[in-house]
Amino acid sequence: MSEAASRIRGADLIAAIKRAGVRFVVALPDRTTTENVMKPLLADPEVRVVQVCKEDEGLSICAGLHAAGRSEEHTSELQSH
């Protein structure tokens, strides 16, 4: 299988996020995920996206969601390396 064929598509990732019941996405945008993942998520009324500038901001927001009893509904930051 080629590398391109083995990559996860943005639409597939978004569908998996929704199937998992995630309603909050805390994300550190990057050029790898912006076009195919972040822009569609931002336009989706079923998902609330919080974009952050640094990882520690994202962890703080996720901790707040957890403290508010929403931990099963959020996913941590999306970032490629």
C-alpha positions in Angstrom: 0.0 0.0 0.0 1.4 3.4 -0.9 1.9 6.1 1.7 -0.8 8.3 0.1 -3.3 5.4 0.2 -2.5 4.6 3.9 -3.2 8.2 5.1 -6.3 9.0 7.0 -8.6 11.4 5.2 -10.0 14.4 7.0 -13.6 13.4 6.4 -12.9 10.0 7.9 -11.3 11.5 10.9 -14.3 13.9 11.4 -16.7 11.0 11.0 -14.8 9.0 13.7 -14.8 12.0 16.0 -18.6 12.3 15.7 -19.1 8.6 16.2 -17.2 8.8 19.4 -19.6 11.4 20.7 -17.0 14.2 20.7 -18.6 17.6 20.7 -15.7 19.8 21.7 -12.4 19.9 19.9 -9.5 21.8 21.3 -7.0 22.3 18.5 -3.6 23.8 17.8 -3.9 24.6 14.1 -1.2 23.7 11.7 -0.8 23.6 8.0 -1.2 19.9 7.8 -4.7 19.7 9.3 -6.1 23.1 8.6 -7.6 22.6 5.1 -9.1 19.1 5.4 -9.9 18.8 9.2 -10.0 22.2 10.9 -12.0 24.2 8.3 -14.7 21.5 8.0 -14.9 21.1 11.8 -15.2 24.9 12.2 -18.2 24.9 9.8 -19.9 22.0 11.5 -22.7 23.0 13.8 -22.5 19.7 15.8 -18.9 20.3 17.0 -17.5 23.3 18.9 -13.9 24.0 18.1 -11.6 26.0 20.3 -8.4 27.0 18.6 -5.4 27.7 20.8 -2.0 29.2 20.3 0.0 26.9 22.6 -0.3 23.4 23.9 -0.6 24.5 27.5 -3.7 26.6 26.7 -5.3 23.5 25.2 -4.6 21.4 28.2 -6.1 24.0 30.5 -9.3 24.1 28.4 -9.5 20.3 28.4 -9.0 20.3 32.2 -11.8 22.8 32.5 -14.1 20.6 30.3 -13.2 17.6 32.5 -13.9 19.6 35.7 -17.3 20.6 34.3 -18.2 16.9 33.7 -17.8 17.1 29.9 -14.6 14.9 29.7 -16.3 12.2 27.6 -17.3 14.8 25.0 -14.0 16.4 24.1 -10.8 15.4 22.3 -7.4 16.9 23.0 -5.4 18.9 20.6 -4.8 18.0 17.0 -1.2 18.6 16.0 1.1 17.0 13.5 4.8 16.7 14.2 
